[in-house]
Amino acid sequence: MTLDRLLSRAALECVEERERYLAIFTVGMNGYVCQNKLDVDESRALFKGTYRECQVWIERHGIVAALLFILAHRSEVPELSAGTTTPTDLLTLLAVNPR
């Protein structure tokens, strides 16, 4: 697998994870996060906070999903499977903007 393909698949994992949740406004700037299902109700909230905090909660779950995918598949990418990359080297490789 190429590094570009790994990152694209990790991005897809991120999107899919983020789409599992909804951030819903309540009063003012407050809100809550719930699963993206038909029975949305504040009593089933997974997280409560400001709407921005709710968005960050969802984004963090997406980032975790992407990173877990990368960790699970990094041995399939020649640049990452050498075993000599430091954490800084790994982040530098992953931080390249798409073409």
Phi and psi in degrees as a GROMACS rama.xvg file:
@    title "Ramachandran Plot"
@    xaxis  label "Phi"
@    yaxis  label "Psi"
@TYPE xy
-84.8998  160.414  THR-2
-60.9189  -41.1588  LEU-3
-61.2666  -42.3522  ASP-4
-65.4679  -41.5876  ARG-5
-58.525  -46.0407  LEU-6
-67.4905  -36.3407  LEU-7
-65.809  -41.9353  SER-8
-68.7556  -36.167  ARG-9
-65.2597  -38.7341  ALA-10
-63.3898  -39.1262  ALA-11
-63.0463  -42.0583  LEU-12
-59.1832  -41.4484  GLU-13
-60.6245  -48.7887  CYS-14
-61.976  -45.5148  VAL-15
-61.9701  -40.1585  GLU-16
-66.286  -44.2688  GLU-17
-61.8616  -35.1075  ARG-18
-72.6473  -8.24558  GLU-19
-76.2823  -9.09427  ARG-20
-126.834  155.199  TYR-21
-125.824  138.407  LEU-22
-103.732  126.872  ALA-23
-123.983  132.099  ILE-24
-70.1227  145.03  PHE-25
-116.442  -93.7244  THR-26
-116.123  132.106  VAL-27
62.6763  -127.005  GLY-28
-95.8617  8.04951  MET-29
-85.5826  157.634  ASN-30
-164.783  -172.809  GLY-31
-150.114  161.574  TYR-32
-112.877  135.487  VAL-33
-138.256  169.882  CYS-34
-68.0535  147.039  GLN-35
-79.168  77.7357  ASN-36
-131.931  175.211  LYS-37
-68.7414  -33.3951  LEU-38
-93.4323  65.241  ASP-39
-79.3577  124.724  VAL-40
-155.639  143.969  ASP-41
-60.8481  -27.961  GLU-42
-66.5114  -16.5572  SER-43
-103.955  18.0341  ARG-44
-61.9845  137.22  ALA-45
-88.9807  -24.2643  LEU-46
-156.094  142.706  PHE-47
-128.616  143.763  LYS-48
174.167  -162.694  GLY-49
-67.8624  161.607  THR-50
-59.5274  -38.8422  TYR-51
-63.9078  -42.472  ARG-52
-61.5912  -36.2496  GLU-53
-64.7049  -42.8901  CYS-54
-62.5163  -42.2674  GLN-55
-62.9725  -40.6062  VAL-56
-57.6625  -45.7235  TRP-57
-66.1489  -45.2569  ILE-58
-60.9218  -40.9305  GLU-59
-61.6757  -38.642  ARG-60
-64.2372  -38.015  HIS-61
-65.4282  -42.3345  GLY-62
-63.4345  -42.5232  ILE-63
-59.7239  -44.4173  VAL-64
-60.4504  -42.5142  ALA-65
-64.7957  -44.6629  ALA-66
-65.8382  -39.406  LEU-67
-63.3686  -37.4938  LEU-68
-64.0535  -44.7423  PHE-69
-60.9668  -45.4829  ILE-70
-61.8885  -38.7299  LEU-71
-71.0889  -25.2075  ALA-72
-119.42  5.9619  HIS-73
-64.6891  -26.7318  ARG-74
-67.9737  -14.4115  SER-75
-86.3122  -5.68027  GLU-76
-110.796  118.611  VAL-77
-52.7661  -41.7707  PRO-78
-63.2938  -25.278  GLU-79
-105.033  -15.2297  LEU-80
-88.9325  -4.88326  SER-81
-64.3263  -24.3332  ALA-82
80.5265  0.882691  GLY-83
-104.749  2.0861  THR-84
-78.5839  134.324  THR-85
-82.7148  165.178  THR-86
-55.4727  -38.2151  PRO-87
-66.0704  -42.3638  THR-88
-61.434  -42.5996  ASP-89
-61.7374  -47.9678  LEU-90
-62.6906  -37.4452  LEU-91
-63.2329  -42.6015  THR-92
-64.1016  -38.2141  LEU-93
-78.815  -20.1988  LEU-94
-88.4828  13.1571  ALA-95
-79.5266  129.706  VAL-96
-67.4324  145.571  ASN-97
-64.491  152.123  PRO-98
